[in-house]
Amino acid sequence: MTGRNGAVPAGRPAERWSLLRWFISYGTLTVPQAAGPVAFSLVALSLTGDTGGGAAMILAMTIAQVVGAVPLTRLGRNFPSATALKLLLTVRTLALASIVVCIAYAAPFLWLILLAAVAGSVNGAAYGYLRSILNHFTPAARLPRALGIAATLNEVTFVLAPVAASGLGTISPILAVLALTVLGAMPALLIPHTGSIRSEEARQAGGSVLSPTILLWLFCAGAGGAAVAAIEIGAVALALSFGYAPGWAILFTVPLCLASVAGGAWISVRNRMATRTVVLIQLSTMTLGCALAALGQSLAATIAGAVLIGSVLAPLATYYSLVLDMVAPPQRRPEVFALLRTANAIGVIFTSAVLTIVSLSMALIVVTGLMAAVTAMVAAASAESRTP
């Protein structure tokens, strides 16, 4: 018996093995983004004597992701999702491998920035296809649990990958980049086959991917990304503001990550899609967390704000993925999921831009206002309709 979208209910060993391969693929897909800031900074330091080049590589990678998400997803419509994912990751792996070669031969740093952009251009589209593949072998009733586990794995990746990159980078920056290249290629090797689709169906895929409902949840995802980025990017400045050394930035980032892991575990155990009321409470919780950090009344209050933000990060991400799965046109789900990842990236870019213009405290106020705005939008939409 098959489930929604042809999914086979997980239970037999073959289906369980496919799901495990998907989880490993999901956990390793974002290794280049997670380890990149540290690895690329070490590369820039070794080649130019300044870490600024690493930031330029990450910026190029992120902007390219935003630009390439939708066009590259549409290019893959005529292929099975697994095949499209493998092609995208092949491009990324070749680009990252080329960076390794450029480092070895001390090529002009501009080449590294351009190759980082090529590697990053596929990230949004690759996520879109990987997320859509989950529907092929996970029934709808088990999607919340699967996505909760995936959210937890994502947080673990973003905690461990920079540590690993730092350790390997002290031996050799090339080794750090090579490691993220290999791990980032794992999904292309492990992703389960999903069968074929008819090209005619793909070409005739209808429905808007920018309907008001979809836009609402994309805005929410972007605001959440901005909120998390405000804590993670501003962690050093927060530590300094309370009179601590820069290394004590972990006082804010570690609680946020631990709370996020706990939130993902809670979703996995609960295995249920949240109601709109619960989502409003979670959005309000994230807004409150931002407000506590913005006020900066005490170290404890600021850490509490980081914990509040992290605690609802995975539940909200899971809800966005589930609700977009329901409202997106079936043949355009990869495109919608790519937009979901892109919205999060835009939130990070927004916070980065605000932090370069105004002080950290003012940036936190701006992000708090943004979260309050999307919370109000969801409340208004909930008042008009109870359907997602």
C-alpha positions as CSV (number, residue, x, y, z in Angstrom):
1,M,0.0,0.0,0.0
2,T,1.2,3.5,-0.8
3,G,0.6,6.7,1.0
4,R,0.3,10.3,-0.2
5,N,2.3,11.1,-3.3
6,G,3.2,7.5,-3.8
7,A,5.0,7.2,-0.5
8,V,5.4,3.8,1.0
9,P,4.7,3.7,4.7
10,A,7.9,3.2,6.5
11,G,8.0,-0.1,8.4
12,R,9.8,-2.8,6.3
13,P,13.6,-2.9,6.4
14,A,13.9,-1.5,2.9
15,E,11.9,1.6,3.8
16,R,13.7,2.0,7.1
17,W,17.0,1.9,5.3
18,S,15.8,4.4,2.8
19,L,14.8,6.8,5.6
20,L,18.1,6.4,7.3
21,R,19.9,7.2,4.1
22,W,17.7,10.3,3.8
23,F,18.6,11.4,7.3
24,I,22.3,11.0,6.7
25,S,21.9,12.9,3.4
26,Y,20.0,15.7,5.2
27,G,22.6,15.9,7.9
28,T,25.5,16.2,5.5
29,L,23.9,18.4,2.9
30,T,24.6,21.6,4.9
31,V,28.2,20.7,5.9
32,P,29.7,23.2,3.4
33,Q,27.5,26.0,4.7
34,A,28.1,25.1,8.4
35,A,31.9,24.5,8.1
36,G,32.5,27.1,5.4
37,P,32.9,30.2,7.5
38,V,35.7,28.7,9.6
39,A,37.3,26.7,6.8
40,F,37.3,29.6,4.3
41,S,38.5,32.1,6.9
42,L,41.5,29.8,7.6
43,V,42.2,29.5,3.9
44,A,42.1,33.3,3.5
45,L,44.4,33.8,6.5
46,S,46.9,31.4,5.0
47,L,46.8,32.9,1.5
48,T,46.3,36.6,2.2
49,G,47.1,37.1,5.9
50,D,43.5,38.4,6.5
51,T,40.3,36.5,7.3
52,G,38.2,39.0,5.4
53,G,38.5,36.9,2.2
54,G,36.7,34.0,4.0
55,A,33.7,36.3,4.7
56,A,33.7,37.3,1.0
57,M,33.5,33.6,0.0
58,I,30.6,33.0,2.3
59,L,28.8,36.1,1.1
60,A,29.3,35.0,-2.5
61,M,28.0,31.6,-1.6
62,T,24.9,32.9,0.1
63,I,24.0,35.5,-2.5
64,A,24.4,32.8,-5.2
65,Q,22.1,30.5,-3.3
66,V,19.4,33.2,-3.3
67,V,19.8,33.9,-7.0
68,G,20.0,30.3,-8.1
69,A,17.4,28.6,-6.0
70,V,14.3,29.0,-8.2
71,P,16.0,28.8,-11.7
72,L,18.0,25.7,-10.9
73,T,15.0,24.0,-9.3
74,R,13.0,24.6,-12.5
75,L,15.8,23.2,-14.6
76,G,15.5,19.9,-12.8
77,R,11.7,19.5,-13.4
78,N,12.2,16.9,-16.1
79,F,14.3,14.6,-14.0
80,P,13.4,12.4,-11.1
81,S,14.0,14.3,-7.9
82,A,16.9,12.1,-6.9
83,T,18.6,12.5,-10.2
84,A,18.2,16.3,-10.1
85,L,19.7,16.3,-6.6
86,K,22.7,14.3,-7.7
87,L,23.3,16.6,-10.7
88,L,23.2,19.7,-8.4
89,L,25.5,18.2,-5.9
90,T,27.9,17.1,-8.6
91,V,28.2,20.8,-9.6
92,R,28.8,21.8,-6.0
93,T,31.4,19.0,-5.4
94,L,33.3,20.0,-8.5
95,A,33.3,23.6,-7.5
96,L,34.5,22.9,-4.0
97,A,37.2,20.4,-5.3
98,S,38.3,23.2,-7.6
99,I,38.8,25.4,-4.6
100,V,41.0,22.8,-3.1
101,V,43.1,22.8,-6.3
102,C,43.3,26.6,-6.3
103,I,44.5,26.7,-2.7
104,A,47.2,24.1,-3.5
105,Y,48.5,26.1,-6.4
106,A,48.0,29.5,-4.7
107,A,45.7,30.8,-7.4
108,P,44.4,34.4,-7.3
109,F,41.9,34.7,-4.4
110,L,39.2,36.0,-6.8
111,W,39.0,32.5,-8.3
112,L,38.1,31.1,-4.8
113,I,35.3,33.6,-4.4
114,L,33.9,32.8,-7.9
115,L,34.0,29.1,-7.2
116,A,32.4,29.6,-3.8
117,A,29.6,31.3,-5.7
118,V,29.2,28.4,-8.0
119,A,29.1,26.0,-5.1
120,G,26.5,28.0,-3.3
121,S,24.3,28.5,-6.2
122,V,22.9,25.0,-6.0
123,N,22.3,24.9,-2.2
124,G,18.7,26.2,-2.3
125,A,17.6,23.9,-5.1
126,A,19.4,20.9,-3.6
127,Y,17.5,21.4,-0.4
128,G,14.2,21.7,-2.3
129,Y,14.7,18.4,-4.0
130,L,16.0,16.6,-0.9
131,R,13.0,17.8,1.1
132,S,10.6,16.7,-1.6
133,I,12.2,13.2,-1.8
134,L,11.1,12.6,1.8
135,N,7.5,12.5,0.7
136,H,8.2,9.4,-1.5
137,F,8.9,7.0,1.3
138,T,7.4,8.7,4.4
139,P,3.6,8.7,5.0
140,A,2.0,12.0,6.0
141,A,1.3,10.7,9.5
142,R,5.0,10.3,10.1
143,L,6.3,13.5,8.5
144,P,6.3,15.6,11.7
145,R,8.6,13.1,13.4
146,A,10.9,12.8,10.4
147,L,11.1,16.5,10.0
148,G,11.8,16.9,13.8
149,I,14.7,14.5,13.5
150,A,15.9,16.3,10.5
151,A,15.8,19.7,12.3
152,T,17.8,18.2,15.2
153,L,20.4,16.8,12.7
154,N,20.7,20.2,11.1
155,E,21.5,21.8,14.4
156,V,24.0,19.1,15.3
157,T,25.7,19.7,11.9
158,F,25.9,23.5,12.6
159,V,27.4,22.8,16.0
160,L,29.9,20.1,15.1
161,A,31.0,21.1,11.5
162,P,32.7,24.4,12.6
163,V,34.5,22.6,15.4
164,A,35.7,19.9,13.0
165,A,36.7,22.5,10.4
166,S,38.7,24.4,13.1
167,G,40.5,21.3,14.2
168,L,41.4,20.2,10.7
169,G,42.2,23.7,9.7
170,T,44.9,23.9,12.3
171,I,46.6,21.0,10.5
172,S,46.0,22.4,7.0
173,P,43.3,24.7,5.6
174,I,43.3,22.5,2.5
175,L,42.3,19.5,4.7
176,A,39.4,21.4,6.1
177,V,38.0,22.4,2.7
178,L,38.6,18.8,1.4
179,A,36.6,17.4,4.3
180,L,33.6,19.6,3.8
181,T,33.8,18.8,0.0
182,V,33.7,15.0,0.7
183,L,31.0,15.2,3.4
184,G,28.9,17.6,1.2
185,A,28.9,15.1,-1.6
186,M,27.5,12.3,0.6
187,P,23.8,12.9,-0.3
188,A,24.6,12.3,-3.9
189,L,25.9,8.8,-3.0
190,L,23.3,7.9,-0.4
191,I,20.0,9.5,-1.5
192,P,17.4,6.8,-2.2
193,H,16.0,6.4,-5.7
194,T,12.5,7.8,-6.1
195,G,11.5,6.5,-9.5
196,S,10.8,8.5,-12.6
197,I,8.3,11.2,-13.5
198,R,6.8,11.9,-16.8
199,S,8.3,14.9,-18.6
200,E,4.8,16.0,-19.7
201,E,3.6,16.2,-16.1
202,A,6.6,18.3,-15.2
203,R,6.1,20.7,-18.0
204,Q,2.4,21.1,-17.2
205,A,3.0,21.7,-13.5
206,G,0.6,24.4,-12.6
207,G,-0.2,26.6,-9.6
208,S,1.5,29.6,-8.2
209,V,4.4,29.2,-5.8
210,L,3.9,32.8,-4.6
211,S,0.3,32.6,-3.4
212,P,-0.5,34.8,-0.3
213,T,-0.5,31.7,1.9
214,I,2.9,30.5,0.7
215,L,4.3,34.1,0.9
216,L,3.1,34.3,4.5
217,W,5.1,31.3,5.7
218,L,8.1,32.3,3.6
219,F,8.1,35.7,5.4
220,C,7.9,33.9,8.7
221,A,10.8,31.7,7.8
222,G,12.8,34.7,6.8
223,A,12.1,36.6,10.0
224,G,13.1,33.5,12.0
225,G,16.3,33.3,10.1
226,A,17.0,36.9,10.9
227,A,16.3,36.4,14.6
228,V,18.7,33.4,14.9
229,A,21.3,35.3,12.9
230,A,21.1,38.3,15.2
231,I,22.2,36.1,18.1
232,E,24.8,34.0,16.3
233,I,26.4,36.9,14.4
234,G,26.1,39.3,17.3
235,A,27.3,36.8,19.9
236,V,30.8,38.3,20.2
237,A,29.4,41.8,20.5
238,L,27.0,40.6,23.1
239,A,29.8,39.1,25.1
240,L,31.8,42.3,24.9
241,S,28.8,44.4,25.9
242,F,28.6,42.5,29.2
243,G,32.4,42.9,29.8
244,Y,33.4,39.4,28.7
245,A,36.2,38.3,26.3
246,P,35.1,37.5,22.7
247,G,35.5,33.8,23.4
248,W,32.6,33.9,25.8
249,A,30.3,34.4,22.8
250,I,29.4,30.7,23.5
251,L,27.3,31.9,26.4
252,F,24.7,32.8,23.8
253,T,25.3,30.5,20.9
254,V,25.5,27.2,22.8
255,P,22.2,27.7,24.8
256,L,20.5,28.6,21.5
257,C,21.8,25.5,19.8
258,L,21.0,23.2,22.7
259,A,17.5,24.6,23.0
260,S,17.0,24.1,19.3
261,V,18.1,20.5,19.5
262,A,15.7,20.0,22.4
263,G,12.9,21.5,20.3
264,G,13.6,19.1,17.5
265,A,13.6,16.2,19.9
266,W,10.2,17.3,21.2
267,I,8.7,17.5,17.8
268,S,10.1,14.0,17.0
269,V,8.5,12.5,20.1
270,R,5.2,14.4,19.6
271,N,4.9,13.5,15.9
272,R,2.0,15.9,15.3
273,M,1.5,19.0,13.3
274,A,1.0,22.0,15.4
275,T,-2.2,23.9,15.4
276,R,-2.3,27.5,14.3
277,T,-2.8,28.6,17.9
278,V,0.4,26.8,19.0
279,V,2.2,28.4,16.1
280,L,1.1,31.8,17.2
281,I,2.4,31.0,20.7
282,Q,5.7,29.8,19.2
283,L,6.1,33.0,17.1
284,S,5.3,35.1,20.2
285,T,7.9,33.2,22.1
286,M,10.5,34.0,19.5
287,T,9.5,37.6,19.5
288,L,9.8,37.7,23.3
289,G,13.2,36.1,23.0
290,C,14.3,38.8,20.6
291,A,12.9,41.5,22.9
292,L,14.8,40.2,25.9
293,A,18.1,40.2,23.9
294,A,17.3,43.7,22.5
295,L,16.7,45.1,26.0
296,G,20.0,43.7,27.2
297,Q,19.0,44.3,30.9
298,S,21.2,41.5,32.2
299,L,23.3,38.6,31.1
300,A,20.8,36.1,32.4
301,A,17.9,37.8,30.5
302,T,19.9,37.8,27.3
303,I,20.7,34.2,27.6
304,A,17.1,33.5,28.4
305,G,16.2,35.3,25.2
306,A,18.6,33.1,23.2
307,V,17.0,30.0,24.8
308,L,13.5,31.1,23.9
309,I,14.5,31.7,20.3
310,G,16.2,28.3,20.0
311,S,13.4,26.4,21.7
312,V,10.9,27.2,19.0
313,L,13.3,27.2,16.1
314,A,12.8,23.5,15.1
315,P,9.1,23.4,15.8
316,L,8.5,26.4,13.6
317,A,10.8,25.1,10.9
318,T,8.9,21.8,11.0
319,Y,5.5,23.6,10.7
320,Y,6.6,25.7,7.8
321,S,7.8,22.6,5.9
322,L,4.5,20.7,6.7
323,V,2.2,23.6,5.8
324,L,4.0,24.4,2.6
325,D,3.9,20.7,1.7
326,M,0.1,20.9,2.0
327,V,-0.5,24.2,0.0
328,A,2.2,23.9,-2.7
329,P,1.2,22.6,-6.1
330,P,2.4,18.9,-6.1
331,Q,4.8,19.2,-9.1
332,R,6.3,22.4,-7.8
333,R,7.1,21.3,-4.2
334,P,10.8,21.3,-4.8
335,E,10.6,24.9,-5.9
336,V,8.6,25.9,-2.9
337,F,11.0,24.1,-0.5
338,A,13.9,25.8,-2.3
339,L,12.2,29.1,-1.6
340,L,11.8,28.1,2.0
341,R,15.6,27.6,2.4
342,T,16.2,30.8,0.4
343,A,13.8,32.8,2.7
344,N,15.9,31.7,5.7
345,A,19.1,32.8,3.8
346,I,17.6,36.2,3.0
347,G,16.8,36.6,6.7
348,V,20.5,36.0,7.5
349,I,21.6,38.5,4.8
350,F,19.1,41.0,6.2
351,T,20.5,40.8,9.7
352,S,24.1,41.0,8.4
353,A,23.2,44.1,6.5
354,V,21.5,45.8,9.4
355,L,24.5,44.9,11.7
356,T,26.8,46.7,9.3
357,I,24.7,49.8,9.4
358,V,23.6,50.2,13.0
359,S,24.6,49.0,16.4
360,L,23.8,45.5,17.7
361,S,21.2,46.8,20.1
362,M,19.4,48.7,17.3
363,A,19.7,45.6,15.0
364,L,18.1,43.5,17.7
365,I,15.3,46.0,18.0
366,V,14.7,45.9,14.2
367,V,14.6,42.1,14.3
368,T,12.2,42.2,17.2
369,G,9.9,44.5,15.2
370,L,10.2,42.1,12.2
371,M,9.2,39.1,14.4
372,A,6.3,41.1,15.9
373,A,5.1,42.0,12.4
374,V,5.0,38.4,11.1
375,T,3.3,37.3,14.3
376,A,0.6,39.9,13.7
377,M,0.3,38.7,10.1
378,V,-0.2,35.1,11.2
379,A,-2.8,36.2,13.8
380,A,-4.7,38.2,11.2
381,A,-4.6,35.3,8.7
382,S,-5.8,32.9,11.5
383,A,-8.7,35.2,12.2
384,E,-9.8,35.1,8.6
385,S,-9.5,31.4,8.1
386,R,-8.7,28.3,10.1
387,T,-7.2,26.4,7.1
388,P,-3.4,26.5,6.5
